[in-house]
Amino acid sequence: MIAGWIQALCAVLDTPAVPWHQVASALTTLEYVVHMYVLQRQAPLYERTQLPPALAPFVNARDFAARQRASRAIVRWEMVTHTARYVLTMLRIVFLANALAWTWAGRLVQHSEKGQMVAYVCVLPALFFPFEQLVHAGELYMAQRQLSPASLAPWRTHLRDFFVMLPFRLLFSLAFVVCGVAFAVYVGEMLPAYMIALGALYIAFVSFVYPRAVRPFFDQPVVLDSGALYTRARAVAAKLGLPLEHVFLATQNSSDGGAYCFGSRTFCVVVLDRLASDAEIEAVLARAMVPWTLHHPRILTLCAAVPRALWVLGMALLVRNASLGRAFGFDDMPLPVGWDLAACLVQPVVALASFAVHVVQHRLCFEADAHAVRLEPKAGSLARAIATLDVAHLLMASAYDDALYSAYERDTPTPAQRIMALAT
């Protein structure tokens, strides 16, 4: 029955009345305008090089000013690369680049549809080469510059390594296309239903199975049943009325902030061995447990699932849409082309949905911080713990980050934003 509903929805979307070419242009332009708007809001804030009082105990004023100047250059370069990306995408849409690439691939490999599909994967990037590859290399370089400026390689070295790896990325794309085509041939007309089913399984695994069953395995936790840390965790749980079942001590492999909690009716807390101060440990324990008392995990799980679900649903419904193919110059749309065209429509929608989801996630993070402060054994313990745990990332973004810009770029606030919010 569900498969029938999916096929009926595919039929509704597969009508000549839908102006897919205009829809793709409008969605791409909308995503570009929103992105440029948040960048324009953020750029002037990098002119402020005076260290905020709330960060003075944790950050050197000279380092802060230098980071602000570097971030100003990064955001300007982001404007350039995103504009270039938008122009290249619009050129693909306006000039029907997918149809052109398919035609050229057919001339290179005649009388073999499978060979034509392989040639298409090679020809399509070559249409705008090297412009598109240079833009992608620039995006990766600026992302690395923002995350780890101390280990940043020179631009020439980065560009050389990027193009050295290009053949391997192309081979991976070819392997992905081969697997996708083989799967589509196997399932036939049921492809949308299978894609949605597999996507639902992936979302369920990431949202529910991984946090409870897989992640603790990588964190290598040790069960605690006594000691000061065990007693402290029990005391914090008692204050919050949280039915705590187990307490674990984990190694430093996890990227989480000091501690995290998981469970459904009874809960377990995993504490990471990074903090030395008892007050900071207790503040981090409270911060890990507070979201569960506020019912945040359910909201956050739903938020994380929304962009993934939109991607799976959109790709499944459009990957074989004949009306979409005709709008871009195809009477009989091959599967690799359908994947590219569907992604052209789905990617802007997912980007805007992720933006909305990040706004909610930021608000919940600040709310949990504010509640955890009430349980601090000493004033400022949580702020000091955040600085201790994330000292390497404390300056990865401006303390004056615009709220919309931060939500567009990241799923959680930066350490500097959290410390600033705690000080107000």
NUZA-453765 format. One line per 3 residues: number of its first residue (from 0); their letters; for each residue x, y, z of N, C-alpha, C, CB. Coordinates in steps of 0.05 Angstrom, whole numbers. Glycine has a CB too. Example, Ala and Ser with C-alpha at 12.3 -4.5 7.8 and 13.67 -1.06 7.14 Angstrom:
2
0) as) 264 -114 156 246 -90 156 264 -66 156 226 -89 181 ~ 257 -45 142 273 -21 143 258 1 157 282 -12 114
// end
This chain:
424
0) mia) 16 -24 0 0 0 0 17 25 0 -19 0 24 ~ 38 25 17 56 48 18 70 52 -9 77 45 40 ~ 79 30 -21 92 32 -47 72 44 -68 101 4 -56
3) gwi) 47 37 -66 27 48 -84 24 78 -80 0 35 -80 ~ 25 87 -55 23 116 -50 48 130 -62 21 121 -20 ~ 71 118 -59 95 131 -69 94 133 -100 120 114 -61
6) qal) 84 111 -113 82 112 -142 61 133 -151 75 85 -153 ~ 40 136 -135 19 156 -142 31 184 -139 -5 152 -123 ~ 47 188 -118 60 215 -115 79 220 -137 74 216 -88
9) cav) 94 200 -145 112 203 -168 97 211 -193 128 177 -173 ~ 73 199 -197 57 205 -220 47 234 -220 34 186 -222 ~ 40 244 -196 31 271 -193 53 291 -201 21 277 -164
12) ldt) 77 285 -192 100 303 -198 108 301 -227 123 296 -180 ~ 102 278 -240 111 273 -267 89 283 -286 116 243 -272 ~ 84 309 -286 64 322 -304 77 345 -319 39 331 -288
15) pav) 69 349 -344 81 370 -360 75 398 -348 71 369 -388 ~ 55 400 -331 48 426 -320 69 438 -301 21 424 -306 ~ 86 421 -290 106 430 -271 130 442 -286 116 407 -252
18) pwh) 135 468 -282 158 481 -297 184 475 -283 153 511 -299 ~ 195 451 -287 219 443 -271 243 460 -277 225 414 -278 ~ 246 470 -301 269 486 -307 268 512 -291 270 493 -338
21) qva) 245 525 -290 242 550 -274 244 544 -244 216 563 -281 ~ 234 521 -236 235 514 -207 264 511 -198 219 489 -201 ~ 280 497 -215 308 493 -208 323 520 -207 322 475 -229
24) sal) 318 538 -225 330 565 -225 322 580 -200 324 580 -250 ~ 296 579 -193 286 595 -171 297 584 -144 255 593 -170 ~ 298 558 -141 309 547 -116 339 553 -113 304 516 -115
27) ttl) 354 550 -135 383 556 -134 387 586 -127 396 549 -160 ~ 371 603 -139 374 632 -133 366 638 -105 357 648 -153 ~ 345 626 -95 336 631 -68 357 623 -48 310 616 -62
30) eyv) 369 599 -51 390 590 -33 414 609 -34 399 562 -40 ~ 421 619 -58 443 638 -61 437 664 -47 449 643 -91 ~ 413 675 -50 406 700 -38 407 698 -7 378 709 -47
33) vhm) 396 676 3 397 672 33 425 670 43 381 647 40 ~ 442 655 29 470 652 38 484 678 37 484 631 20 ~ 481 693 15 495 719 13 484 739 34 491 730 -15
36) yvl) 459 737 41 448 754 61 461 750 88 417 750 63 ~ 464 725 96 476 720 122 506 727 122 472 690 130 ~ 519 723 99 547 732 97 550 762 99 559 722 70
39) qrq) 531 777 87 532 806 89 527 815 117 511 818 70 ~ 511 801 132 506 808 160 531 803 177 483 792 172 ~ 546 782 171 569 775 187 594 791 181 575 746 184
42) apl) 598 798 156 624 811 147 631 835 164 622 818 118 ~ 613 854 169 620 878 185 629 871 214 598 898 186 ~ 619 849 225 625 843 253 655 835 256 608 820 262
45) yer) 668 827 235 696 820 237 714 845 239 705 804 213 ~ 702 869 236 717 893 239 722 899 269 703 917 227 ~ 707 886 286 710 891 315 732 873 326 682 885 330
48) tql) 754 884 333 777 869 342 782 871 372 802 878 327 ~ 765 885 386 768 888 415 757 862 429 753 913 426 ~ 773 851 446 766 826 460 743 830 479 790 814 475
51) ppa) 721 815 477 699 818 496 708 810 524 675 800 487 ~ 698 824 544 706 818 572 700 789 580 691 836 591 ~ 679 777 570 673 749 577 694 730 569 646 741 566
54) lap) 709 736 547 729 718 537 757 725 547 729 718 507 ~ 759 747 562 786 756 571 801 735 587 783 781 587 ~ 787 720 605 802 700 621 812 676 604 785 689 643
57) fvn) 802 673 580 808 649 565 824 653 539 783 634 558 ~ 824 678 529 835 684 502 854 708 504 813 689 482 ~ 876 706 489 895 728 487 883 749 468 922 718 478
60) ard) 885 775 476 874 796 460 887 798 432 876 823 474 ~ 913 793 431 927 795 406 918 772 387 957 794 410 ~ 915 748 398 906 726 382 877 731 372 906 700 399
63) faa) 861 742 389 833 748 381 833 768 357 817 759 404 ~ 848 789 359 849 809 338 859 797 312 866 833 346 ~ 880 780 313 890 767 290 870 748 277 916 751 296
66) rqr) 855 734 294 835 716 284 812 731 270 824 698 307 ~ 805 754 281 784 770 269 792 779 240 778 794 286 ~ 817 787 238 827 796 211 827 772 192 855 808 214
69) asr) 836 749 201 836 726 184 807 718 176 850 702 197 ~ 789 719 195 761 712 189 749 731 169 745 712 215 ~ 757 757 171 747 776 151 754 768 123 757 804 158
72) aiv) 779 759 119 788 750 93 773 725 85 818 745 93 ~ 768 707 104 754 682 98 725 687 88 753 664 122 ~ 711 705 102 683 710 94 682 724 67 669 727 115
75) rwe) 701 741 61 702 754 34 707 733 13 723 776 33 ~ 725 714 18 731 693 -2 706 675 -5 755 677 7 ~ 692 670 17 668 654 16 647 667 -2 656 650 44
78) mvt) 645 694 -1 627 707 -19 634 703 -48 626 738 -13 ~ 660 704 -54 670 700 -81 664 671 -91 700 706 -83 ~ 672 652 -75 669 624 -83 639 616 -86 683 605 -64
81) hta) 623 627 -67 594 619 -69 581 632 -93 580 628 -43 ~ 590 657 -100 580 669 -124 589 654 -149 589 699 -126 ~ 614 645 -149 623 629 -172 608 603 -174 653 624 -169
84) ryv) 603 590 -151 587 565 -151 559 570 -162 586 553 -123 ~ 547 592 -154 520 598 -163 520 603 -194 509 623 -149 ~ 540 618 -204 541 623 -233 545 597 -248 565 642 -239
87) ltm) 562 579 -239 566 554 -252 541 536 -252 589 538 -240 ~ 527 536 -230 502 520 -228 481 532 -247 492 520 -199 ~ 479 558 -248 459 570 -266 466 565 -295 457 600 -261
90) lri) 492 565 -301 500 559 -329 492 530 -336 531 563 -332 ~ 496 512 -317 487 485 -322 457 483 -328 494 467 -298 ~ 442 499 -312 413 498 -315 404 511 -341 399 511 -292
93) vfl) 415 535 -347 406 550 -370 414 537 -396 418 579 -369 ~ 438 527 -398 449 515 -423 444 485 -424 478 522 -426 ~ 428 474 -406 422 445 -407 447 428 -409 403 439 -431
96) ana) 466 434 -390 492 421 -391 490 391 -390 510 432 -369 ~ 471 380 -375 469 351 -372 462 338 -399 447 344 -352 ~ 444 351 -414 437 340 -441 461 342 -459 413 355 -453
99) law) 476 364 -458 499 367 -475 520 346 -468 511 395 -471 ~ 525 341 -442 545 321 -434 536 293 -443 549 321 -403 ~ 510 287 -441 501 261 -450 504 257 -480 471 257 -442
102) twa) 500 279 -495 503 277 -524 533 272 -531 494 303 -538 ~ 550 287 -518 579 282 -524 588 255 -515 596 304 -509 ~ 577 245 -493 585 218 -483 575 197 -503 572 213 -456
105) grl) 552 202 -516 542 184 -536 559 183 -561 514 191 -544 ~ 572 206 -567 589 206 -590 616 192 -584 595 235 -599 ~ 624 194 -559 649 180 -551 646 150 -550 659 191 -525
108) vqh) 623 142 -539 618 113 -535 591 107 -549 617 105 -505 ~ 592 96 -573 569 90 -588 560 61 -584 574 96 -617 ~ 533 58 -586 521 31 -586 525 17 -559 533 14 -608
111) sek) 529 32 -538 532 20 -511 521 39 -490 561 11 -505 ~ 498 34 -480 486 52 -460 502 53 -434 457 45 -454 ~ 512 29 -426 528 29 -401 554 44 -405 535 0 -393
114) gqm) 567 41 -428 591 56 -433 585 86 -435 604 47 -459 ~ 562 93 -446 554 121 -447 550 133 -420 528 124 -464 ~ 539 117 -401 536 127 -374 563 133 -361 521 106 -357
117) vay) 582 114 -365 609 119 -354 622 144 -366 627 94 -359 ~ 619 147 -393 631 170 -406 617 196 -397 628 167 -436 ~ 592 195 -391 577 218 -381 589 228 -355 547 212 -377
120) vcv) 595 210 -337 607 217 -311 633 232 -315 611 193 -293 ~ 648 225 -336 673 239 -341 669 265 -356 691 220 -357 ~ 650 266 -375 646 289 -392 634 312 -377 629 282 -416
123) lpa) 614 307 -359 600 328 -346 619 347 -330 579 317 -327 ~ 637 337 -313 655 355 -299 674 370 -318 672 340 -279 ~ 679 358 -342 698 371 -361 686 395 -374 707 351 -381
126) lff) 659 398 -374 646 421 -387 655 447 -375 616 418 -385 ~ 658 448 -349 666 473 -335 693 470 -322 645 481 -315 ~ 708 451 -331 735 447 -320 754 467 -334 745 417 -325
129) pfe) 771 481 -319 778 476 -291 763 494 -271 807 479 -287 ~ 744 510 -281 732 530 -264 718 518 -239 711 547 -280 ~ 702 497 -244 687 485 -222 706 471 -203 667 464 -233
132) qlv) 727 458 -213 746 445 -195 762 466 -179 765 427 -211 ~ 769 488 -191 783 509 -176 765 521 -154 792 532 -195 ~ 740 524 -160 721 534 -139 719 514 -116 693 539 -151
135) hag) 717 489 -123 715 468 -102 741 467 -86 710 441 -115 ~ 764 469 -99 789 470 -84 791 494 -66 813 470 -104 ~ 781 517 -75 780 541 -58 762 538 -34 772 565 -74
138) ely) 739 525 -37 721 520 -15 734 502 6 695 507 -25 ~ 747 481 -3 760 463 16 784 477 30 771 438 1 ~ 798 494 16 821 508 28 812 527 50 836 523 6
141) maq) 790 541 45 780 560 65 768 545 89 760 579 53 ~ 756 523 84 745 507 106 768 497 124 729 483 96 ~ 790 488 112 813 479 127 826 503 142 833 466 109
144) rql) 826 526 129 838 549 141 822 558 166 839 572 122 ~ 796 554 165 780 562 188 781 542 211 751 565 179 ~ 783 516 204 783 495 224 811 491 237 774 470 213
147) spa) 832 491 221 858 486 232 879 503 218 866 456 229 ~ 879 529 224 898 547 211 927 541 217 892 576 219 ~ 933 529 240 961 524 247 973 502 229 962 514 276
150) sla) 957 483 219 967 462 203 961 466 173 956 435 212 ~ 955 491 166 947 496 138 970 495 119 933 523 137 ~ 967 480 98 988 478 77 986 502 59 985 452 61
153) pwr) 1008 510 46 1007 532 26 986 526 4 1034 537 14 ~ 975 547 -8 955 544 -28 965 527 -52 946 571 -39 ~ 990 531 -60 1001 515 -82 1002 486 -76 1029 525 -90
156) thl) 1010 479 -51 1011 451 -43 983 439 -42 1024 448 -16 ~ 964 455 -31 936 446 -29 925 440 -57 919 466 -14 ~ 930 458 -76 920 455 -103 932 431 -116 925 481 -119
159) rdf) 958 427 -112 971 403 -124 958 378 -113 1001 404 -119 ~ 955 376 -86 944 352 -74 915 348 -83 945 354 -43 ~ 900 370 -87 872 368 -96 871 354 -123 859 396 -96
162) fvm) 887 363 -142 886 352 -169 899 325 -170 900 371 -189 ~ 917 318 -152 928 291 -151 906 271 -143 951 289 -131 ~ 888 280 -125 866 263 -116 842 263 -135 857 271 -89
165) lpf) 842 280 -154 819 282 -172 813 256 -187 823 304 -192 ~ 833 242 -198 826 216 -211 813 196 -192 851 204 -223 ~ 822 196 -167 810 177 -148 781 184 -142 827 176 -122
168) rll) 775 211 -140 747 219 -136 730 211 -160 745 249 -131 ~ 742 213 -184 727 206 -208 722 176 -209 743 214 -233 ~ 742 160 -201 737 131 -199 716 124 -179 763 117 -192
171) fsl) 716 138 -157 695 133 -137 667 140 -148 700 150 -111 ~ 665 162 -163 640 169 -175 631 148 -195 643 196 -190 ~ 650 137 -211 643 116 -230 633 91 -215 667 109 -247
174) afv) 646 84 -194 638 60 -178 610 65 -167 657 54 -156 ~ 605 90 -157 578 96 -146 557 94 -168 579 124 -134 ~ 563 104 -192 544 103 -214 538 74 -222 554 119 -238
177) vcg) 559 58 -223 555 30 -230 537 15 -210 582 15 -232 ~ 543 20 -185 526 7 -164 497 17 -165 538 12 -136 ~ 494 43 -169 467 55 -170 451 44 -193 469 85 -171
180) vaf) 464 43 -217 450 33 -240 443 3 -237 468 37 -265 ~ 461 -12 -226 456 -41 -222 432 -45 -203 480 -55 -211 ~ 432 -28 -182 410 -30 -162 383 -22 -175 416 -12 -138
183) avy) 384 0 -192 359 9 -205 349 -12 -224 364 35 -220 ~ 366 -25 -239 358 -47 -257 345 -70 -242 382 -56 -274 ~ 357 -76 -219 347 -98 -203 319 -93 -192 366 -104 -180
186) vge) 314 -69 -181 288 -64 -168 267 -54 -188 291 -43 -146 ~ 275 -44 -211 256 -36 -232 239 -13 -223 238 -59 -239 ~ 213 -15 -228 195 7 -222 192 13 -192 168 1 -234
189) mlp) 201 -4 -175 199 0 -146 222 16 -135 198 -27 -132 ~ 239 28 -153 262 43 -143 255 65 -123 276 56 -167 ~ 235 82 -128 229 103 -107 222 91 -80 206 120 -116
192) aym) 207 69 -80 199 57 -54 224 45 -40 178 35 -58 ~ 242 32 -55 266 21 -43 284 44 -33 281 4 -64 ~ 286 66 -47 303 88 -38 293 99 -12 305 109 -59
195) ial) 266 103 -10 255 113 14 258 94 37 225 120 10 ~ 255 68 32 258 48 53 286 47 63 250 20 43 ~ 306 47 45 334 47 53 341 73 68 352 43 29
198) gal) 331 95 58 336 120 72 324 121 100 324 143 56 ~ 300 110 103 288 108 130 305 91 149 259 97 128 ~ 315 69 138 333 52 155 358 66 163 340 26 140
201) yia) 370 82 144 394 97 151 388 118 172 405 110 126 ~ 366 132 169 359 153 189 354 141 216 334 169 180 ~ 341 118 217 336 105 242 362 96 255 317 81 239
204) fvs) 380 85 239 406 76 250 421 100 261 423 62 228 ~ 423 122 246 439 145 255 426 157 280 441 165 233 ~ 400 158 281 386 172 302 383 156 328 359 180 293
207) fvy) 380 129 326 374 113 349 394 92 355 347 101 345 ~ 403 77 335 421 54 340 449 64 346 421 35 316 ~ 459 82 330 487 91 333 492 103 360 494 111 311
210) pra) 476 122 370 482 134 396 482 114 419 463 156 402 ~ 465 93 418 462 75 440 480 51 438 434 67 443 ~ 486 41 414 500 16 411 528 18 399 484 -3 394
213) vrp) 531 37 381 556 39 366 575 59 379 552 46 337 ~ 566 82 386 583 103 396 598 96 421 568 128 400 ~ 584 84 441 599 76 465 622 57 460 580 64 485
216) ffd) 619 40 439 640 22 432 666 37 424 631 3 409 ~ 663 59 408 686 74 399 697 91 422 678 92 376 ~ 680 99 441 690 115 464 704 98 485 667 130 476
219) qpv) 702 72 483 715 54 501 709 60 531 745 54 496 ~ 684 60 538 677 67 566 683 45 586 647 74 567 ~ 689 54 610 693 36 633 671 41 653 722 40 645
222) vld) 658 20 662 636 24 681 647 32 708 619 -3 684 ~ 634 53 720 641 62 747 618 54 766 645 93 747 ~ 626 43 788 606 36 809 613 48 836 602 6 811
225) sga) 635 63 837 643 76 862 663 98 855 656 56 882 ~ 670 114 875 689 135 871 676 163 870 705 131 846 ~ 693 183 870 683 211 871 667 218 846 707 230 874
228) lyt) 676 210 823 661 216 798 634 203 798 678 208 774 ~ 633 178 807 608 164 807 588 177 827 612 134 816 ~ 598 185 850 581 198 870 571 225 860 597 202 896
231) rar) 589 240 846 582 266 836 560 264 814 606 281 824 ~ 563 244 796 543 240 775 516 233 787 552 219 756 ~ 516 216 808 491 208 821 478 232 834 496 186 841
234) ava) 494 249 846 483 273 860 470 292 840 505 287 876 ~ 483 296 817 472 314 797 446 303 786 492 319 774 ~ 446 277 781 421 264 771 398 266 791 427 235 764
237) akl) 405 264 817 385 266 837 373 295 838 396 259 865 ~ 390 315 834 380 342 833 360 347 810 403 362 831 ~ 365 333 788 349 337 764 326 317 763 365 334 740
240) glp) 325 298 782 305 277 781 308 259 757 278 290 780 ~ 332 254 749 338 237 726 344 208 736 362 248 709 ~ 329 188 726 335 160 735 360 149 722 311 142 728
243) leh) 383 154 735 409 146 724 414 117 731 431 165 735 ~ 420 101 710 425 73 714 455 67 715 413 57 691 ~ 471 77 697 500 71 696 516 97 692 506 51 674
246) vfl) 540 96 702 559 117 697 584 105 685 567 132 724 ~ 593 117 663 617 107 648 638 129 648 609 99 620 ~ 663 120 647 686 138 642 698 130 615 707 136 665
249) atq) 700 149 597 709 143 570 736 156 565 689 153 549 ~ 748 148 543 774 159 535 770 186 521 790 140 518 ~ 791 197 511 789 223 497 783 220 467 815 238 500
252) nss) 775 196 459 769 193 430 745 208 421 766 163 424 ~ 726 212 439 701 225 431 705 254 426 680 221 453 ~ 689 265 408 690 293 401 669 309 417 685 298 372
255) dgg) 654 296 435 633 309 450 646 326 472 614 289 462 ~ 629 344 482 639 364 501 639 354 530 623 389 499 ~ 657 337 538 660 330 566 644 307 575 653 354 582
258) ayc) 619 305 568 601 284 576 577 283 558 593 287 606 ~ 564 260 556 539 259 542 522 237 555 543 253 512 ~ 496 240 552 477 222 565 460 208 543 458 238 584
261) fgs) 453 183 548 435 169 530 417 150 545 452 154 508 ~ 395 143 533 376 126 546 347 132 537 378 127 576 ~ 328 119 549 300 125 543 284 128 569 288 102 525
264) rtf) 281 106 584 268 108 610 288 110 633 250 84 615 ~ 309 95 631 332 99 650 355 108 633 339 72 665 ~ 374 122 646 395 136 630 423 128 639 391 166 633
267) cvv) 441 132 621 469 127 626 484 153 618 480 102 610 ~ 504 160 634 521 183 627 549 174 623 519 204 650 ~ 561 184 602 589 178 595 606 203 600 592 168 565
270) vld) 625 201 617 642 224 624 669 220 612 644 227 656 ~ 679 240 598 705 239 585 727 249 603 704 255 558 ~ 750 236 602 771 243 621 788 267 611 790 218 625
273) rla) 775 290 610 789 314 600 791 336 621 775 324 576 ~ 775 335 641 774 357 661 787 349 687 745 366 665 ~ 801 368 699 814 363 724 799 376 747 842 374 724
276) sda) 786 398 743 772 412 764 746 398 771 766 441 756 ~ 741 394 797 716 381 806 692 398 799 717 376 836 ~ 694 424 802 672 442 795 665 441 766 679 471 803
279) eie) 686 439 748 681 438 720 668 411 713 707 441 704 ~ 677 389 725 665 363 720 636 363 727 680 341 735 ~ 629 374 750 601 375 758 585 392 740 599 384 787
282) avl) 596 414 731 581 431 712 576 417 686 596 458 707 ~ 596 402 676 593 388 651 573 365 654 620 377 641 ~ 573 352 677 553 331 682 525 342 682 558 317 709
285) ara) 521 365 694 495 377 694 487 385 666 494 402 712 ~ 506 395 651 500 404 623 492 379 605 524 418 610 ~ 504 356 611 497 332 596 470 321 603 518 310 601
288) mvp) 461 325 628 435 314 636 412 333 633 437 306 665 ~ 417 359 634 395 378 632 378 375 607 406 406 633 ~ 390 371 583 372 368 559 351 346 561 389 363 535
291) wtl) 358 325 576 339 303 579 315 311 596 353 278 590 ~ 320 327 616 298 337 633 281 357 618 309 349 659 ~ 293 370 598 278 390 582 266 377 557 296 413 574
294) hhp) 270 351 553 260 336 530 272 346 503 230 338 528 ~ 296 356 505 310 365 480 318 342 461 334 380 488 ~ 327 319 471 336 298 452 315 290 432 344 274 467
297) ril) 290 290 440 269 283 420 268 304 398 242 280 434 ~ 269 329 406 267 351 386 292 350 369 264 378 400 ~ 316 346 381 340 346 366 342 322 346 364 345 384
300) tlc) 331 299 355 331 276 337 313 282 313 320 251 352 ~ 290 294 318 272 301 296 285 321 278 245 312 307 ~ 298 341 289 312 362 273 333 350 255 324 383 292
303) aav) 349 331 267 370 319 251 359 302 228 388 302 269 ~ 335 291 233 323 273 212 310 288 189 302 255 225 ~ 302 314 194 287 329 174 303 332 148 279 356 185
306) pra) 328 344 149 343 347 124 349 320 110 369 361 129 ~ 355 300 125 361 274 113 336 263 99 371 254 134 ~ 313 266 113 288 256 102 280 271 76 265 258 122
309) lwv) 285 297 76 279 313 52 296 304 29 283 343 58 ~ 322 299 35 340 290 14 331 263 2 369 288 24 ~ 325 244 20 317 218 10 291 219 -5 314 198 34
312) lgm) 271 233 6 245 235 -7 247 249 -34 225 249 12 ~ 261 272 -34 263 287 -59 278 271 -81 278 313 -55 ~ 300 258 -74 314 243 -94 298 219 -104 341 233 -82
315) all) 284 206 -86 268 182 -93 246 190 -112 257 169 -68 ~ 233 213 -107 210 220 -124 217 232 -151 193 240 -108 ~ 242 243 -153 249 257 -177 269 243 -195 260 284 -169
318) vrn) 282 222 -184 304 210 -199 295 198 -226 318 189 -182 ~ 270 191 -228 260 180 -253 236 196 -263 251 151 -249 ~ 236 222 -257 214 239 -266 217 246 -295 212 264 -248
321) asl) 200 235 -312 202 240 -341 198 269 -348 183 222 -357 ~ 179 282 -334 174 311 -339 198 328 -333 150 320 -322 ~ 212 321 -311 237 335 -305 258 331 -327 248 325 -278
324) gra) 260 307 -337 279 301 -359 272 317 -384 279 272 -365 ~ 247 318 -391 239 333 -415 245 363 -412 210 329 -421 ~ 242 374 -388 248 402 -383 277 408 -387 239 410 -355
327) fgf) 295 388 -385 323 392 -388 334 378 -413 338 381 -363 ~ 316 372 -432 325 363 -458 327 333 -462 351 374 -463 ~ 313 317 -446 314 288 -448 287 277 -454 326 275 -422
330) ddm) 284 261 -474 260 246 -479 259 221 -462 257 239 -509 ~ 282 208 -459 284 184 -442 308 189 -424 288 158 -460 ~ 303 196 -399 324 205 -381 339 182 -368 312 223 -359
333) plp) 365 179 -373 381 158 -360 383 163 -329 409 156 -372 ~ 389 142 -315 390 144 -286 411 163 -276 395 117 -274 ~ 436 163 -286 456 182 -275 448 211 -280 483 178 -289
336) vgw) 435 217 -303 425 244 -308 402 250 -289 416 246 -338 ~ 384 232 -285 362 236 -266 372 243 -238 344 212 -266 ~ 394 229 -230 405 235 -204 416 263 -203 428 214 -198
339) dla) 430 272 -223 441 299 -224 420 320 -224 459 303 -249 ~ 399 316 -240 378 336 -242 361 337 -216 360 330 -265 ~ 356 314 -204 342 313 -179 358 327 -157 335 284 -170
342) acl) 384 323 -157 401 336 -137 401 366 -140 430 325 -138 ~ 399 375 -165 398 404 -171 374 417 -158 398 409 -201 ~ 352 402 -156 328 412 -143 328 408 -113 303 399 -155
345) vqp) 339 385 -104 337 378 -76 357 393 -59 340 348 -73 ~ 381 397 -69 403 409 -53 395 436 -41 428 411 -69 ~ 384 455 -57 376 481 -44 355 478 -23 366 500 -65
348) vva) 336 459 -27 315 455 -7 327 444 19 294 435 -17 ~ 346 425 17 359 414 40 376 435 54 376 390 32 ~ 389 452 39 406 473 51 388 492 68 421 488 30
351) las) 366 500 57 348 519 71 335 505 95 327 530 52 ~ 328 480 92 316 465 115 337 461 137 306 437 105 ~ 362 456 130 383 454 150 387 480 165 409 445 137
354) fav) 385 502 150 386 529 163 365 532 184 383 551 142 ~ 340 525 178 319 527 197 323 508 221 292 520 184 ~ 332 484 215 338 465 237 360 475 255 345 437 225
357) hvv) 381 487 244 403 497 260 394 519 278 426 507 242 ~ 376 536 269 365 557 286 353 545 312 344 574 271 ~ 337 524 308 325 510 331 346 497 349 305 488 322
360) qhr) 366 484 337 387 471 352 403 491 369 406 456 334 ~ 409 515 357 423 535 372 407 545 396 430 559 354 ~ 382 549 392 365 559 414 364 538 437 336 565 404
363) lcf) 361 513 430 360 492 450 387 490 465 353 465 438 ~ 409 494 451 436 493 464 438 515 485 458 495 443 ~ 431 539 477 432 562 496 413 558 519 426 588 481
366) ead) 390 546 514 371 541 536 382 520 555 344 531 524 ~ 395 499 545 406 479 563 429 491 579 416 455 547 ~ 446 508 567 468 521 581 457 538 604 484 538 563
369) aha) 436 553 598 424 570 619 413 554 643 402 588 607 ~ 401 531 637 390 514 659 413 501 675 371 493 648 ~ 434 493 660 457 480 674 471 499 693 476 469 653
372) vrl) 471 525 686 485 544 704 473 545 732 483 573 691 ~ 448 539 734 435 540 760 445 517 779 404 537 757 ~ 457 497 767 467 475 783 497 476 787 460 448 770
375) epk) 510 498 779 539 501 782 547 501 811 549 526 768 ~ 567 486 819 577 487 846 592 513 852 596 464 852 ~ 604 525 831 618 550 833 611 567 808 649 547 835
378) ags) 608 593 812 600 610 790 621 609 768 596 639 800 ~ 612 607 744 630 607 721 643 580 714 652 626 726 ~ 634 559 728 646 533 724 640 522 695 635 513 744
381) lar) 616 526 685 609 516 659 625 531 637 579 519 654 ~ 628 557 640 643 573 621 672 564 621 641 603 627 ~ 684 559 644 711 550 645 714 522 633 722 550 674
384) aia) 694 505 638 695 478 626 693 479 596 672 461 637 ~ 676 497 585 674 500 556 700 508 544 652 520 549 ~ 713 528 558 739 538 548 761 516 550 748 562 564
387) tld) 760 500 571 780 479 574 776 457 553 778 467 602 ~ 751 449 548 746 428 530 750 436 501 717 418 534 ~ 744 461 494 744 470 466 764 492 462 717 479 458
390) vah) 786 492 477 806 514 474 817 515 445 829 510 494 ~ 819 493 432 829 493 404 809 505 385 836 464 396 ~ 784 505 392 763 515 374 751 541 385 741 495 370
393) llm) 762 553 406 750 576 418 750 600 399 765 583 443 ~ 770 601 381 771 624 363 766 615 334 799 636 364 ~ 753 592 330 747 584 303 726 601 290 739 555 303
396) asa) 712 617 306 692 636 296 693 661 314 664 623 294 ~ 682 682 303 682 707 318 664 706 343 674 731 300 ~ 672 719 364 655 721 387 631 739 381 670 733 411
399) ydd) 633 754 359 611 772 351 595 760 328 622 799 342 ~ 595 733 327 580 720 306 551 729 305 582 690 309 ~ 542 736 281 513 740 278 498 714 281 507 753 250
402) aly) 475 716 294 460 691 301 452 676 275 435 697 317 ~ 443 690 255 434 677 231 458 664 216 419 696 212 ~ 480 679 215 504 669 201 514 643 215 526 690 200
405) say) 515 644 242 525 621 257 506 597 252 526 628 286 ~ 480 602 252 461 580 248 463 569 219 433 589 254 ~ 469 586 200 472 576 172 496 559 169 472 600 153
408) erd) 518 566 182 543 552 178 547 528 196 566 572 183 ~ 534 528 220 541 507 240 515 496 253 560 517 262 ~ 516 471 261 492 460 274 492 466 304 492 430 270
411) tpt) 514 474 315 515 482 344 530 509 346 528 460 361 ~ 525 524 368 540 549 372 569 544 377 527 565 395 ~ 586 563 371 614 561 377 619 563 407 631 582 361
414) paq) 642 554 417 648 558 446 648 587 454 676 546 452 ~ 658 605 437 657 633 443 629 643 446 672 650 422 ~ 611 635 429 583 643 431 570 633 457 567 633 407
417) rim) 576 609 464 564 598 489 575 613 514 571 568 491 ~ 601 619 514 612 633 537 601 662 538 643 635 535 ~ 598 675 515 586 701 514 557 701 524 588 713 486
420) ala) 542 680 516 514 679 525 512 674 555 500 657 509 ~ 530 658 566 530 653 595 536 678 611 549 631 602 ~ 551 696 598 559 721 613 537 742 613 584 733 600
423) t) 516 738 597 495 758 596 472 751 614 485 762 567
// end
